[in-house]
Amino acid sequence: MAALLRFRLLSVPFERDEGEYAYAGQLILQGIVPYDLAYTMKLPGVSGIYAMMMLVLGQTHESIHLGLLIVNAITIVLVFALGKKLIGPLAGVAGAAFFAVASTLSSVQGLWANTEHFVLPFALAGILTYLRWRSDQRNRFLVLAGVFLGTAILMKQHGTAFFAFVFVCLAWELFVSRTGHWHPAVRPIASLVGGAVLPIAITALVVLALGNFDKFIFWTTEYATTYASGNGLERGWFNFARKASPLWHEARAICLMAAIAPICLDWSHRGRTRSTMLCLFALFSILAICPGLFFRPHYFIMLLPAVGLLAGASLDRCYRLLVESRQNALFRSVPALVAIAIVAITLLVNQDYLIHASPEQVVRKTYGLNPFSEALAIGTWLKENTEEDETIAVLGSEPQIYFYAKRKSATGYIYTYPLMEDQPMAKTMQEEMAREIETAAPRYVVWVHDVNSWAPTKKSVTHIFDWFNEFQANYRVVGWSEARPKGSHVYWGSPTTWPPTSASWIGVYERLDAPRQNRR
């Protein structure tokens, strides 16, 4: 069912983060070193996954969303396996079904291939492998669990929370529940930690060998640390309340079942350990969405397996009580029927979005007037009107244009958010971006006039805007787009009036001394 919902909407255009990963993956396929032509604070794991999907399925946004469909299906199976292992078959099936539906919702931007989708299969595989060690006791399973969890971190730094969950469970198992001494625990813990470090170390060594280690360290540690420290507790709580509220409204039945789980779990001596592990899993899943206290909608994807399994655990407890009281088969089927009803209710609440809306309507409902459909049209035009060896420049945070155009960026700053943040490197970054564009002198420059593409604040440095006001004198407008509530419009040719009046528009500029050509 989840696959059918996703398959209908494969053609939704990229949002910004997808554009970043797709463009970086495209560069990898061209043999370009990570962090060379695309500066990003993300570790290169997800770009590598994108590159693999494009290698197999093709370099289109539809192929990436098809790859997400496959990854999501794998995650659903792993959620079932974890639920069955920790609680029971009913909890596994119900938890997987709840996750399958919730992971498509608008409130978590679930139809788009964000990094959180790729963190989960590795994190869940690592947890399941650790559970296998608990019954087998061979350290090779801890090494393998560490490799999975380290790869989850490689997808996104937030995956560290899932490694911490397994580490805490292992330490408790070895120290408190067994010997009370650390000496026998050294080798198992070293196996887990060593396995987790391995994929990250290999990635760092590859980047070092390719000669971009300084940029790798700067963007993934120095700048990432600055970025993550931008919000205080008061602002963080505001962000959480604002971003969690839509998920509550769209999946209220699932959330209610999850909320009552702690009192429904089996806290007897027999089931205490597994119930504790499930609650710890939920706690560390919450920690996974907390770094920076931004609480972006797609962060909540990492919380959904725990929410689904907690809801499934409530139903499983109800079923076990009915079995213990020797109720007949009709009564024992009630928890399963409730699970089916919850899935149906969630679909009915979101039917306009998941079942009836067109891809264009879906992207508008999720992202408002962000110019994602327009970026697709502009990127396609640039591909048709430039040569393969030409570069283009996009001033704004719309890296998907580079991917659609299949052209390299004239600057490594494919995101302009760092330039607008209240951080000490902002002006230096703006000057570097301007210098890189001036040096490359691209034939086409794309200017994005959209507050969501820049996110300026009252404290933002405005040097880049002043620079472009002068720089654009060397260019002429050859096309533009406008995003409006009732639909987007893209125009080509010389405008009679400039600039557009809408709040969200994109201008395509051509260098004045570029030879005229028959545009397609």
N, C-alpha and C positions, 0 to 999 in steps of 0.2 A: 504493500500500500504506500509506504513512504517513497519507494522507488517510482511508483506511478505519479505521485504528486510532484516529485522532483523532475521526472522526465518531461512532464508537460511544460515546465518552466526552465528548461535548459538554456533557452535563448535570452534570459534576462542579461542585460549588459553588465560588465564588470563594475564594481565599486572601486574605490581608491586602493585599498589594501590588496585586493586581487590584482589590480593593475601593476602594483609594485612587484608582487611575487612573480607574476607572469613575465614582466619585462626582465627581471633579474634571471628568471629561468631561461628566457630567450637568449640572454647574453651568455649564460653557461653553455648552451647548445652551440653557440658561435665560438666557444673557446675563450671567452672573456673572463678574466679573473674576478671573483666576487669583490665588491667594494671598490672596483676600479672606475666603472662608469655609472654606478648607482650606489649612492650613500644611503645606508639604512642601519638602524640600531638593532634590527632583528638578526638573529643567528641564521646562517645560510641553509638550515635544514629544510624549511618549507620551500625555498627557491629550488632546491635540489629535487624535491617531490614534484613541484610544478614542471621542472625540466623533464623528469621521467614521464609524467602524464602526457606532455606535449610530444615527446619522442614516440610514444605508443599511439596516442589518439589524435594528434595533430595540433597545430598552433592556432586554435580558435577559442573563443570564450565558451562556446558550447562544449568543446572537448574537456575543458577544465571542469565544468559543471557535471559532465558525465563521470569524470574521475572522482569528483566529490560524491556523487551517487554511490559509487563502488565503495569508497572509504567509509561513508555513512553506514552502508549495509554491513561492512565488517565490524564497525563499532557496535551496531545493534546486536550482532551475534555475541560479541564480547561482553556486553552488558548482561545479556541473558546468562552467559556462562558464569559471570561473577555472582549474579543473583542466585543462581542454582547452587553454587558452591557455598555461599555465605548463609543462605536462608532456605531455599527450596525451589522446586521446579515452578510452582505457581508464581512466586515472587520474581523468578527469573524471566518468565514469559511476560508477566504484567509490566515489570520494570522496563524490559526491552521495548514493549509496545508504547509505554508512556514516553520513553526517550525518543522513539522513532517519530512520534507525532510532534512532541515539543521541539525537536531539533529542526523542524521546518518552519517554525513560527516567525512572524515579522518582528516580534519583540526581541528575538536573539539574532536577527538577520541570518537565519539558518539556511537560506537557499544559496548563500554566497560562500565561496570556499576560503573562509578565514582560517588562520593558523590553528585556532582552537579545535577545529574538526580533525586536524592532523596530530595534535597532541594526544587526543583521547585514545586512539587505537594502540599507540605505543605505551601509554600509561596503564591502560587496562591490561594489556598483555604482560607488562611488568608485574602488576599486582597478582595476576593469575599464576604467573611463574613462581612468585614468592609463595603463594598458597600451595603450589606443588612441592616446593622445598619443605614446607611444614610437615608434609606426609612422607617425604622421601629422604630428607636430610643430607642430600648430596650437594656440596657447595657449588657444583657447576650450574645448578638451577639458580643460585643466588647471583652468579656471574651473569647468566643470561638475563635474569630479572633486571640487574643493573644496566646492562646494555640497552634493554627496552626503555627503561626510565631515563637513561642518559640521552637516548634518541628523542624522547619526548621533550626534554629540555632543549635539545637542538632545534626542535620545531618552534619553540617559544620559551623564553626564560621562565614564564609562569609555570611550566611543567615541573619546576623544582619542588613545588608543593606536593606532588604525587610521590616524588622520590623521598621527601621528608616523611610522608605517611608510612611508606614501607620501612624506612629506616627506624622510625619510632616503634613500629610493630615488631621488627626484628630485635631491636634492643630490649624491648619488654620481654619478648619470648626467651631470649638468651639469659638476661640478667635476673629479672624478677621471678619469672615462672620456673626457672631451672636451678641454676647454681648459686646465684647471688654473688658471683665473682666475675670479673671482667676477663680474666686470662683465657678461659675456653671460648669466649665470644670474639676474640680478636680476628681469628681466621674467617668466620662467616661474615663479619662486618666488613673486613678488608675485601672479601670477594664481592660483596654488593657494591661498595664504593668504587672499587677498581673497575667493575663492569660499567658503572655509570660514567666514570671519567673517560673510558676508552673512546667512545664515539666523538666526544667533545675534543679530546686530545688529538685524535686523528684529523679532525676538521681544522684545528688550529695549526697543526704541522703542515697540512696541505696548503693553507693560506700563507704560512711562513715560507714554504718552498716556492710559492708563486710570486712572492715579493710584496704582498699587500698587508703584512701583519700589523703595521702601525695603524693603518686605517681601520682594520678589523678590531683592534683593541680600543681605539678611540670611540668608534661608533657603538660597539656592543657593551662597553663597560663605562667609560668616562661620560659620554653623552647620555647613555641609557640611564645611568645613575642620576644625573641631573634632571632628566625628564621624569623619572619615577618619584622624585622628591618635590614635585610641584604643588601638591595639594595637602592642606592641613586636614585635621579630623572633621572640623565643621563642614568644610567644603566636600570632603569625602562622603560624609553621611548624606548631604544633600544630593550628591551624584547617585549614591546607592538608592535612595528613596525614589528618585526620578526615573532611574533606569530599570529598577525592579518592578515598578508598578505596572507597566504594560505586560510583563510576563505573568504577573498575578491575574490580570484581567483576561488574558488569552488562555491560560491553563489553570484556572482556579480550582477545578475539581482535582487535578493531579497534585497541586500544591497543598490543598487541604488534607488529602490522604497522606502526604509526606509529613505534614506538620504534626499529625497525631501518632506518627510511627514510634517515637521514643517511648510512649506509654503502652504501645502494642507489642513491642519486641519481647522476645523470650529472654527474661532476665534470671531464669533459673540457673543452677550450677551447670547444667548441661549446655544451655545455649548462650551463657553470658559472654564467652569469648567472642563468638561470631557477632553477637549484637553490639559489643563494644567496638569491634573492627568496623562494622557498618557505620556507626556513629562517628568514629574517627575519620573514616573515609569522607563522610559528609562535611566534617569540620575542615579537613585539609582541602576539600573541593572549594569551600568558601574562601580559604586562604589563597587559593589559586586565582581567584578573580579580584583580589585586593591590591596587588602591587600598583603603586601610584595613586590608589583611591580614585581612579577614573571611572571604573565600572562601565566600560563601553558595553553596548548591548551584546556584542558577540562574545564578550568574556563569559557571559552566563552559560554558554554552551558547555563549558567545563564543569558546571554545577549540575547539569541535567542528568547524568548517569546516577549521581547520588540521590537526586530528587525522585527519579523514577524508581530506584530500588527501595527507597524508604516507603514510597507509596505502595509498591508491591509487597513490602514486608508487612504492612498493615493488613492487606488482604490475606496474606499467607497466615497470619496469626488468627484471623477470623476463621479461616478454613480449618486450621488445626483444632481450634476450640469446638467447632462443629463435629469434627471427627471424634474428638475425645468424649463428647457428650452423646456419641452414637446416633447422631441425627441421620435421617435417610438421605438418599442420593440427591433428592430435590433440594434439600436445605444445603447440602455440601456444595452444590453448584452455584449458590448465591454469590460467593466472592468472585468467581470467574465471570459471572454475568455482570457484576458491578464493574469489573475491569473493562469489559466490552462497552458498558454504558459510558464510562469515563472517556474512553477513546472517542466514542460517537459524539458525546457532548462537546469535546474539544474541537472535533472536526466541524460540528454545526456552528459553534461560536466563530470559527475562522473560515467558514465556507466561502465567503466572498473573496477572501484573499487567496486561499489554497486551491479552490475548485473553479471559481467563475472568472476571476480577474485575468486579464491578458498580461503578458510579460511587461509591457509598458506601464500598465496600471499597478502591477506589483512593485516595480521599482519606484514609482511615484509615492505609493502608500508607505513604503519602507524608508525612503530617503528624501521625500519631499522634492524640492526644486534643485537638488544637487544635479549637476549637468552630466549624468552618466550616459543617457541615451544620445545626447549631443556629442559627447566624446567619441562614441562609436562612429558616428557619421563623419566627424572631422578627421579622426584617425584613418578611416578608410579612404577619404579624399586625399590626404597627404601621401598615403601609400601609392595611390594611382598617379600622383603628380610630382613625385620625386624619384631620383635614382637610388639604387640600393646603397651606394657609398656616401650619400648625403646625410648630414645630421640635421636635426630639428631641435628647437628649444621650446619648452612649455614652462611659462611662468605661472605657477599655481601647482596645487597638489593633485594633478591628474595624470599619473604615470601610465594609466591604461592607454592614453593616446599614443605613447611610444610603442606599446605592444601592438595595437591595431595597425599603426603605420608601418611596423616592422623596420623602424629606423632608429639609429642610436641617438642618444641625447647629447646635446652640445655641452651639457653640464652634468656633474654628478648629483646635483641637488634635484632629484626627481620629486621630492616633497619640499614644500616651502614652510611647513609648520615650524621646524626648528628656527627659521629665520625670524619668526614673529614672537617666539616665546621670550619671556622675561628671564633671559640667561646671558651670562657674560660673553658668550661666543657669537651672539646673534649678528652683530654688525660685521664681524670678521667673515661669517658665513655669507652674508649678503654681498659683501665686497668680492668674495671669491666666486660666487655664482655669477655676478656681473662680469667679472674678468674672464671667466671661462666662456661665457657666451660671446663676449666681444672678440676673443681670440679665435673662436670657431667661425664666427660670422655666418651663421646658418642662413640658408635661403628663406626658410619659413620660421617665424616665431609665433607661438600661440600664447595669447594673454587671456587669463581666466579671471573675469570680474565676478567673483562669487565669494561672499564672506566665509562660507564653509570650506573653501579651497585654500584659504589663508589663515583664518582664525586669528585675526589681529586683536590686540588688547590695547588699553590706554597706555601701557608701558612699552609697546612694540617700537622697535627702531624702524624708521620709514625710509631709510636710504635706498632700498631696492625700488620703491615707488618713484622716488625722485629721479633715480638713474633711468628707469624705463621711460619716463616722460621725455627725457632728452634722447634716449636711444631710439625711440620709435620714429624720430624724424628721418631716419635712414630707411624706413619701411613704409609700405602702403597697404591698406586694408584690401584683402581679396575675398574675404568670407567671414561670416559670423553666425552665431546661433543665439537663440533666446529660449530660456526655459520658463514656461508659464503653467499655471495650474491646469489649464485645459489642454495642454499639449506643448511639445517643443517644436521649434521652427529653425531650420538651417538655410542660410542664404549664401549664394556665391556671386561674386561680382563686386563692383564699387558701390558703396552705400551712398545714398543721396543726403542722409543726415547721419551724424556720428557724434557721440556714441549712442548705443541703444538705450532705451529708457527702462527696461526691465531690471530687476535686482540681480538676476543671474544671467550673464551672457559671456560668450567666448568670442574673441576676435582672432582671426588668422591674418598674419601680416607677412608680406613678401618683400624682400630686400629690393630697394629701388634700382640698383644696378644689375639685378638679375635679368637675363634675357627673357623676353616674352615667349610663351609657349602655348600650344593648343591644349587647354586644360580639359581633362576628361571628367 
